[in-house]
Amino acid sequence: MTGRAIIERTLLGAFAVFMLAVPWLIPSLVNSFWVSLIAEILIWSLFAASVNLLYGYIGLLSFGQALYFGFGMYGVAIGIDQLGLGFWPAFGLGVVASTAMAFVTGIFAVRLTWHYFAIITVVFSLIFYFLAVTQKWLTGGDDGINFSLPPTFSFGGTQISFTSGTFQYSACG
């Protein structure tokens, strides 16, 4: 093995160790505000990655990501607030609701390309938006749904919840 290959392998190993250590180092080095901010950045980065996947690699401009994101969040919120579900069943309901909306949208959008695909995704997003705003009894309208998030994990007397910025960061990172 040449000297250059050894240096490259060593640098790659050091970078891998650094990337594995960062999620545990940040909460211990900075205050909870920055941990919460980084968790928020990671959440929205996943959303941006979906846009990149569809538009960057496939070439289809879609406005549907917000629809599925919102539909999943309403599924979780309605599951907790109105159905009295715990975190994980409500999370499952959100995934099912978002998948069902993607299925319905996909029936109409699967054969469309270019401008038409973008238009149909905008149309579905607007339909959902206006339904969410007008069905105040279910969605809370412009104010949204107010609820207390149940604990994500319970171990005896210890409860861990997504209301903690450090836990949000650890779960998303």
Secondary structure per residue as TSV (DSSP state, phi and psi in degrees):
chain	resnum	aa	ss	phi	psi
A	1	M	-	360.0	136.3
A	2	T	-	-80.1	166.0
A	3	G	H	-63.0	-37.7
A	4	R	H	-64.2	-42.1
A	5	A	H	-64.5	-37.6
A	6	I	H	-66.0	-43.8
A	7	I	H	-63.3	-44.5
A	8	E	H	-62.9	-42.2
A	9	R	H	-66.3	-39.9
A	10	T	H	-64.5	-44.5
A	11	L	H	-64.5	-39.9
A	12	L	H	-64.0	-41.7
A	13	G	H	-64.4	-42.3
A	14	A	H	-64.5	-39.9
A	15	F	H	-64.5	-41.6
A	16	A	H	-63.1	-43.1
A	17	V	H	-63.9	-42.8
A	18	F	H	-60.0	-47.3
A	19	M	H	-64.8	-33.6
A	20	L	H	-74.4	-29.0
A	21	A	H	-85.0	-26.7
A	22	V	H	-56.6	-45.4
A	23	P	H	-58.8	-27.7
A	24	W	H	-89.8	-26.2
A	25	L	H	-76.9	-41.6
A	26	I	H	-57.6	-48.9
A	27	P	H	-61.8	-26.2
A	28	S	H	-86.0	-16.9
A	29	L	H	-100.0	-26.8
A	30	V	S	-122.7	164.6
A	31	N	-	-77.4	174.2
A	32	S	H	-66.3	-26.4
A	33	F	H	-59.7	-47.2
A	34	W	H	-69.7	-35.1
A	35	V	H	-63.9	-43.3
A	36	S	H	-63.9	-41.3
A	37	L	H	-64.1	-42.8
A	38	I	H	-64.9	-38.5
A	39	A	H	-61.7	-42.6
A	40	E	H	-62.9	-41.4
A	41	I	H	-62.2	-41.8
A	42	L	H	-65.1	-39.5
A	43	I	H	-62.4	-48.4
A	44	W	H	-72.3	-23.2
A	45	S	H	-66.4	-37.2
A	46	L	H	-62.4	-40.6
A	47	F	H	-62.5	-44.6
A	48	A	H	-65.8	-33.1
A	49	A	H	-63.9	-33.6
A	50	S	H	-67.2	-38.3
A	51	V	H	-64.8	-43.7
A	52	N	I	-62.2	-40.6
A	53	L	I	-62.0	-47.3
A	54	L	I	-75.8	-45.5
A	55	Y	I	-86.3	-41.9
A	56	G	I	-71.6	-38.7
A	57	Y	I	-101.1	-31.5
A	58	I	I	-101.7	-27.5
A	59	G	-	88.1	14.8
A	60	L	-	-103.5	119.9
A	61	L	-	-80.9	118.7
A	62	S	-	-124.4	140.9
A	63	F	-	-110.3	15.1
A	64	G	-	-82.3	-18.5
A	65	Q	H	-58.0	-40.5
A	66	A	H	-64.2	-35.7
A	67	L	H	-62.2	-48.6
A	68	Y	H	-70.5	-38.6
A	69	F	H	-60.0	-49.9
A	70	G	H	-67.0	-40.1
A	71	F	H	-65.3	-39.7
A	72	G	H	-64.6	-40.5
A	73	M	H	-68.3	-39.0
A	74	Y	H	-65.2	-36.0
A	75	G	H	-60.6	-43.4
A	76	V	H	-65.8	-47.2
A	77	A	H	-64.7	-43.0
A	78	I	H	-67.9	-37.9
A	79	G	H	-61.0	-41.0
A	80	I	H	-77.1	-48.5
A	81	D	H	-75.0	-46.8
A	82	Q	T	-101.8	-27.4
A	83	L	S	-98.9	-9.6
A	84	G	-	69.4	28.4
A	85	L	-	-79.5	157.4
A	86	G	-	-76.8	-178.7
A	87	F	H	-61.0	-53.4
A	88	W	H	-66.7	-42.8
A	89	P	H	-62.6	-37.9
A	90	A	H	-67.0	-37.9
A	91	F	H	-61.3	-43.8
A	92	G	H	-61.7	-40.5
A	93	L	H	-62.5	-39.6
A	94	G	H	-63.2	-41.9
A	95	V	H	-64.6	-44.4
A	96	V	H	-63.8	-43.0
A	97	A	H	-63.4	-44.0
A	98	S	H	-65.7	-40.1
A	99	T	H	-66.5	-40.3
A	100	A	H	-63.8	-41.0
A	101	M	H	-66.2	-39.0
A	102	A	H	-63.3	-37.6
A	103	F	H	-64.2	-46.9
A	104	V	H	-63.1	-46.1
A	105	T	H	-63.5	-41.1
A	106	G	H	-62.7	-32.8
A	107	I	H	-57.4	-39.8
A	108	F	H	-87.3	-28.0
A	109	A	H	-100.2	-7.9
A	110	V	T	-62.4	-32.9
A	111	R	T	-98.3	1.1
A	112	L	-	-90.7	150.1
A	113	T	-	-134.6	166.6
A	114	W	H	51.4	-123.9
A	115	H	H	-62.2	-38.1
A	116	Y	H	-65.8	-36.2
A	117	F	H	-65.2	-44.3
A	118	A	H	-62.5	-41.6
A	119	I	H	-65.4	-45.0
A	120	I	H	-65.8	-34.5
A	121	T	H	-71.3	-34.4
A	122	V	H	-66.2	-41.8
A	123	V	H	-60.9	-47.6
A	124	F	H	-64.3	-38.3
A	125	S	H	-63.4	-41.1
A	126	L	H	-68.9	-39.3
A	127	I	H	-59.1	-48.0
A	128	F	H	-64.2	-40.5
A	129	Y	H	-59.6	-49.7
A	130	F	H	-67.4	-34.9
A	131	L	H	-64.8	-42.9
A	132	A	H	-64.3	-38.2
A	133	V	H	-73.9	-38.0
A	134	T	H	-83.8	-23.4
A	135	Q	-	-91.4	63.3
A	136	K	H	-58.7	-32.5
A	137	W	H	-63.3	-27.0
A	138	L	H	-101.8	-45.7
A	139	T	H	-102.8	-10.4
A	140	G	-	83.6	1.4
A	141	G	G	62.2	-135.8
A	142	D	G	-66.1	-25.1
A	143	D	G	-82.3	-18.2
A	144	G	-	77.5	-169.8
A	145	I	-	-105.6	125.7
A	146	N	-	-98.8	125.7
A	147	F	-	-154.7	161.9
A	148	S	-	-96.3	126.5
A	149	L	-	-71.5	124.9
A	150	P	-	-70.9	162.8
A	151	P	-	-61.4	143.3
A	152	T	S	-78.1	-43.8
A	153	F	E	-132.7	143.1
A	154	S	E	-129.0	124.5
A	155	F	E	-123.6	96.1
A	156	G	T	63.2	-116.6
A	157	G	T	-92.4	-7.5
A	158	T	E	-91.0	131.3
A	159	Q	E	-124.3	133.8
A	160	I	E	-116.2	132.8
A	161	S	-	-135.1	156.9
A	162	F	T	-70.6	-4.2
A	163	T	T	-72.2	-16.3
A	164	S	S	-84.2	124.6
A	165	G	H	-61.4	-36.7
A	166	T	H	-65.5	-40.7
A	167	F	H	-68.4	-39.7
A	168	Q	H	-58.6	-45.5
A	169	Y	H	-62.8	-45.9
A	170	S	H	-65.5	-37.1
A	171	A	H	-72.9	-33.6
A	172	C	H	-87.5	-26.8
A	173	G	-	-81.6	360.0
